[in-house]
Amino acid sequence: MKDLVRKHVLGIKPYIAGKPIEETKRQLGLKQVIKLASNENPFGASPKAVIAMKRCLSGINRYPDSQGYYLKKRLARHFKLEPENFVLGNGSDELIDLLIKTLVEPDESIVTSEGTFLEYEIVSAANDRKVKKAPLRYFKYDLGAILKLVDKKTKLIFIANPNNPTGTYVTKYEVAEFLSSLPENVMVVFDEAYDTFIDVDDYPDSLSYFKRKKNVVILKTFSKAYGLAGLRLGYLIANAELVHFIERVRQPFNVNILAQAAGLAAMEDKKFLKKTRRLTLQGKNFIYDQLSSMGLGFLPSETNFILIDTGKDGVEVFKSMLKFGVIVRDMKQYGLKNFIRVTIGTQKENERFVRVLRKVLKEKS
Ligand SMILES: *Cc1c(COP(=O)(O)O)cnc(C)c1O
């Protein structure tokens, strides 16, 4: 079969997703399994979104609105922009793909960082496009190092802010300096999947940059704080002219009826978003305290997950925790050998995570 497959496909590293709960139960014969591995919302989905979906179930014999008219209009109102500034995607993963397909010629390259969201590299490889990666600096995106990688052939830059899996962010000062040095013919994408969880004053207002510069694109998702990961819904904010071209590349029915209805309703559910944010910050502080008392290193995070230095092989820690029904993420794929990443869960889940982590680390020493 190998000789039939296109050459660049042979080189694509498969994306390894967080282990699903059902699969873990089946494989290990466990009854109670918790998943803290994919940065999903542990408090469920927005109740308003669930009601809205139920209401349109009887209409799913029809194709969805290919323009996403109501959702784009609602997003435009929210950001004080025009509907023409938005593209809806089957998760922001799809938008990463569409950006590459729309912008990057075969001989052009994409720049991002090491130790970041793996989809940038995987989707680039699937499109047979070259990626250059700047090293992280103290577990943070190093925008200076990224600038150094930019050359005449660079078309697109991906910056996850805050970053997954480190939970760190680049400040408004860093971004301002970066943008002032970046050539205008290089598109920069700020992937803000976790912006709801930000709790600092110097996080950049990417929208203000977007309004001043044509080469800024912003990516957002309903998968994390809004609790709609299973529906697949994300959007990008871009210059209307660029949106126009991305729309030509997009599959007409990429966002299904339920996702459009749920997204629209979730935007009205301020209560759910506030609760998610409050409980996530609480849970994060609880886990910080526990990790400190265990003497473990971790990175302060502006997201709903924490990167933890276990001082041992992260894959082993992951496997041991799995036996106790707690799914976390090892960081081998990211080249962070001794680390695990844990998503903030409900208080009960956080307590169980800490209990099992203590047990597993004691056993191993
Ligand atoms: C989770 C995540 C996304 C969201 O992906 P979807 O396809 O919208 O579910 C995007 N970027 C980063 C950095 C993420 O961690």
The ligand as an SDF file (V2000), in Angstrom:
LIG
                    3D

 15 15  0  0  0  0  0  0  0  0999 V2000
   -8.2080   22.6450   22.1410 C   0  0  0  0  0  0  0  0  0  0  0  0
   -7.4810   23.5900   21.2780 C   0  0  0  0  0  0  0  0  0  0  0  0
   -8.0750   24.0940   20.1260 C   0  0  0  0  0  0  0  0  0  0  0  0
   -9.5040   23.7760   19.8010 C   0  0  0  0  0  0  0  0  0  0  0  0
   -9.6420   22.8490   18.8440 O   0  0  0  0  0  0  0  0  0  0  0  0
  -11.1170   22.5570   18.2670 P   0  0  0  0  0  0  0  0  0  0  0  0
  -10.8060   21.9550   16.9560 O   0  0  0  0  0  0  0  0  0  0  0  0
  -11.8330   23.8800   18.1590 O   0  0  0  0  0  0  0  0  0  0  0  0
  -11.7750   21.6390   19.2330 O   0  0  0  0  0  0  0  0  0  0  0  0
   -7.3740   24.9760   19.3490 C   0  0  0  0  0  0  0  0  0  0  0  0
   -6.1320   25.3790   19.6900 N   0  0  0  0  0  0  0  0  0  0  0  0
   -5.5340   24.9400   20.8020 C   0  0  0  0  0  0  0  0  0  0  0  0
   -4.1990   25.4570   21.1580 C   0  0  0  0  0  0  0  0  0  0  0  0
   -6.1800   24.0190   21.6150 C   0  0  0  0  0  0  0  0  0  0  0  0
   -5.5650   23.5550   22.7070 O   0  0  0  0  0  0  0  0  0  0  0  0
  1  2  1  0
  2  3  1  0
  2 14  2  0
  3  4  1  0
  3 10  2  0
  4  5  1  0
  5  6  1  0
  6  7  2  0
  6  8  1  0
  6  9  1  0
 10 11  1  0
 11 12  2  0
 12 13  1  0
 12 14  1  0
 14 15  1  0
M  END
$$$$
